[in-house]
């Protein structure tokens, strides 16, 4: 089987043997926004055409490729949902020489009835479900970080935080950017931002403090970005934690996972960090659950 994690900015493909072992992989900066005029089939053949020519036929794709901006929209599946429900809802896409399926993504609503959606993260979660207790919390950091609640091996709900995109906008397109200088990460400044997030005052008030600390020489320009990162992640983590001792699992890139693990530890939680290849393992499990015809 070929498993593909096709997001907004990147394309990742895994060639999987009968045991689910990754025997080959491809990574390219060819996310759905980089594919001209919706030529997704051409892009797929460009990336893994040799695997198909070598006899692979089953292709399972997750991520934004199943969105309205992708190859074909795969309707969201309502929570609660586990591997069996997700596999039963796979969409089918016409593609010459391949049996191509799309993972649907998930939806739920928050306590006020506002919709939530995810595409791609559900596959990562499925990849590590067997390593979790029946009740757990999963953090998937990114531009739009997800915090998913797991009960009985199913995703029962989740919340999204705009943290990564907010950091990018604030650090480049606001007055805060004028007091920041490009520099290596500063762990001490990050910790200081996480600690500040636990003090009285709203996030919007704390954000202005990034400017005033710099103006009065109490925050170096080379440390400001790390402080801002800690402030935003600190607020996110404190808002997302249920405070009942539920185990927190982190799935993401090494760099982001390390930051979130550091913030969680500062908030009194010892996280379980998983490898970024959780998506490949999730695709394997969903492929086994699916009824290929």
TADA-V614049 format. One record per helix or strand of 3 or more residues. SS is the DSSP state (@ for helix, = for strand). FROM is the first residue (numbers start at 1). TO is the last residue. If there is no record, write none. Layout:
[[SS | FROM | TO] [SS | FROM | TO]]
This chain:
[[= | 2 | 6] [= | 11 | 16] [= | 22 | 28] [@ | 32 | 34] [@ | 36 | 38] [@ | 40 | 53] [= | 58 | 62] [@ | 64 | 66] [@ | 83 | 88] [= | 91 | 93] [= | 99 | 102] [= | 106 | 109] [= | 115 | 118] [@ | 121 | 131] [= | 135 | 140] [= | 145 | 151] [= | 154 | 161] [@ | 163 | 173] [@ | 175 | 179] [@ | 187 | 197] [@ | 203 | 215] [@ | 224 | 240] [= | 248 | 251] [@ | 254 | 266] [= | 272 | 274] [@ | 278 | 289]]
